[in-house]
Amino acid sequence: MSFGDARQYMKSVSARGYCRHRHTEARATAPLIGTLPRGAFITTQRMIRDALDLAARLDATRFNWVAGVARSGLPAAAIIATHYHLPLAVIYPGGTLDPIGTGYRMGRTPTAPRGPGLVIDDTVCTGQTLRHIREALADSGHHATTAAIYASPRGLAHVDAAAYLYPGPHFLEWNFANNVFTDRLAWDFDGILCPDPPGPDTDPRYRHHLQRARPLITPRRNPIVILSARHESTRQATEAWLRKHAIRWRQLILWTGHPDARW
């Protein structure tokens, strides 16, 4: 590499704010709200609250737009963009940045993001995704601050702001059913895949529950194993419900003994 090439490379690194070969560079500058215990289960409701808490710690006047990393970063980005009346965009791990818009009340159609922005994801584990995004944005002339609601100790070094330090593994309500853990789990039915029934099997409303219960969680990544205290006599209705909600299963284990013996 010539001296001129080296200068150009260092200029590029400076524009990006990091060197892709130096993974230990600390970036987080905003103070954390706190630390979550390993294995904590984060509900969607909590994530919304924590996104607003993170937004309150960011200087919104520094940003012209907010982008969420597709797909799990979009809820947090939409919350923060709406909260501060900023244009919303979606960004993909490869760096493609697509404007979504500002809403009809602001009277503007989506335009390409310009100036400094905020890129946010729900979690950062290793930092690989946000590093690739930062590099791609810098190459296209965009300057972005990066943030995550929850960051692992390793990932914290690769974001400018985070709400909570959250050691892995991450258990998140909004993607738990489709995470890598799914293939190694057996799932209960009532109370997990759908709400608990309104009464025992003899309750007239029970048949309605078998057919019309709303899904609470919808595993789609892999066919799952279901282990339920539902009686074998409900198999046909149970399988029909699973097909209706596009939940695939590789084994459905139901109670085959006397119904009263389950308890």
N, C-alpha and C positions, 0 to 999 in steps of 0.2 A: 504494500500500500504506500503510495507516495505521500509526501507531506500535505499536498493539497487535498488528496483524497481523505487523509486522516482528519484534516480540519473540517471538511464537509461532513464526515461521519459524526464528529463530535458536535457539530452544529445541529445535525439531525437528532442526536441523542438528547441534546439540550431542549430542543423543541418538544420532544416527546415527554420529557421530564423523568426519564429512566432509561437504563440500558437493558436490553432484552436478555443479556447474558449475566446480569447481576441481580440475582433473585433475592438478595438479602437487604436490598435498599428499603429503608423505612419510609413510608409515605404518609401514614395516618397522622393528621395534625390536630383534628378536633378532639376534645376530651370525650371519653366514653361515658355513657350513662351508667353502665354497670357491667357485671359479669354474670352470665347464666350458668347454672350447674350443667355438667356433662349429662347428656341424655334427656334434658328438659324437652317436653312436648310443647311446641308453639302453635297456638290456635290462630286461625285467620283473623279473628277479632283482636287478638293481642298484636299481631303484625300491623294492623291498621293503626292501632294506638301508638305503637313504637315508631311507625313511619312518621306520624305527626310530631312525635317527640324529637325525632332526628331533624325534621324540617325546621323546628323552632331553633335548632342550634346552627343552622346554615344561614349564611348571609344571602338571601334571595336576590338582593340587588346586584349580585355578581353574575347572575345567570340570565341569558336570553331565552333559554329553552331547557326542557327536562326530557331525558330519554330513558326508557326502561329497557333493560336487557330482556329480550324475548326468551321465555315467556314469563317466568316467575317474577321478573323485576317489574313487569308492567303494572300490577296493582299498586305497588309503592310509588312508582313514577306518576301514575294517574292521580293518586291522592295528593302528592306534593305539588304537581303542576296545577291541579285544580285549586289547591289551597292558596297558592301564590299567583294565580291567574297568568300562568306562563304557557306558551305553546308546548304541546306534548308530541313526542316522537317515539318511535320504536327503533331499537338498534339490535342487530343480530351479531352473534359471536364473530362473524367474519368482518364486521365493521360497517355493513350497509346500514345507513341511517335514513329512515322513512318518516316524514312528518305525518302526524295523525290529525292535528288541528288544534283549535282553541275553543271550539264550541260556538254555537250560533250567536250567543249573547255578545261575544266580542266581534262578531261580524266579519271575520276574516277566513278565507279558505286556506288550507294547509300550504305553507311555503317551506322551502328548504331552510333548515336551521342555519342561522348565521351568528357569528360572535361566540362568546364563551357559553358553555352549557354544563348541565349536571347529568351525568350518567349514573344510574342507580340500579342495583340488583338486590334481590332479597337476601342472599347470602354470598359470602366469598370464602372459599375453602382453601384452594391453593393459589389463587390469584391469576391462574392461566387465562381465563376468559377475559377478565378486565385488562390484563396486559396486552392481549391481542387487540382488543377494542381500542385501547389507548393508542397503540401503534398505528392502527388503521386510520383513526381519526386524525392523528398528527400528519400522516401522509397525505390526507385530503384537505389539510389546512384548518381543521377544527381544533379548538382548545377546549378540553373538558375536565371538570373536577369529577372524581369518581367516589361513589359512596355505596355502602351496603347497610342494610338494617342489622344483620348479624354477621360477624366475622370470626373465623377461627384464628388462633394465635399466629399461624403461618400466613393466612390471608390478610391479616391486619396490616402487614407490611406493604400491601399493594393497593391500598385505597387511601383516599384523602380524608375520609370521614366514615365513621360507623357508629351505630347506636349502642350495640352490645357486643362484648366478647363472648363467643359461644363456641366452646371446644366441640369438635365432632365426636361421634356422628350427629348429624342434624336431623331431628324428627319434626317435620313441618306438616301441619294439617293439610295444606293445600297441595302437597305433592307426595304425601306419605304413601298413599295407595299405589303410586306408580314409581316408587323409588326402588333402588337395588335390593332393599330388604324384602320386597313383596314375595319373591320366589321362595323364600325360606320361612314363610309364615303360614299358619292356619288361621282362618278368619271365622269369628263367630258371625251369626246372621243378625238376629234381632238385637237392637241396641248398638250395632256396629255398622253393618251394611244398610240397615234401615232402622227406624225408631222401634222401641219395644212395643209389643201389641197392647191394645187397650184392656185386655183381660185374658183369661185362660182360654184354652182351645174350645171350651163349651160356650163361651161368650158369643152371641150372635154377630158381634162386630169382628170376630176373629177372621172369618172368611173374607170380609172386606179388606182387612189388613193384609192378608196374603196377596191379594190382587192389586191393591191400590196404595200400599205404603210408599212414601217418598224415599228415594235413596239418600243416605247420609254421606256415603263415600263410594266412589266408583272405580275400583281397580281396573286398569286397562292395559298395563304394561305386559303382564303375563297371565295365563290362565291360573286361577288360584285354587287352593284347597279350602273348603268350607267345612267346619265342624260345628254342628248346631244341635241344640236340644229339641228342635222342631221334630215332630213325629214323622215317621216314614210315610204316613198317609198323606202328608202335605207335599210330597216330592213333585208331583205334576204341577201344582200351583207355584211352588218355589222355583222350579226350573223355568216356568213361563215368565215369572217376574225377572229372573236373571237375564233371560233373552231380551225382554222388553227394554231393559236398561243397558244392554250391550256389555254385560259383565260375563267374561268367559271363565269357566271353571274346569279343572282337570279331575277333581274329586269332590263329591258332595256327600258328606257323612251325616246321616240323620238318625234319630233314636228309633230303634226297632222293637223295643220292649213295650210293656204296658205303659200308657201315658202317665199314670199316677206314680210310677216307679222312678220317673226322672228326678224327682225332687229328693 
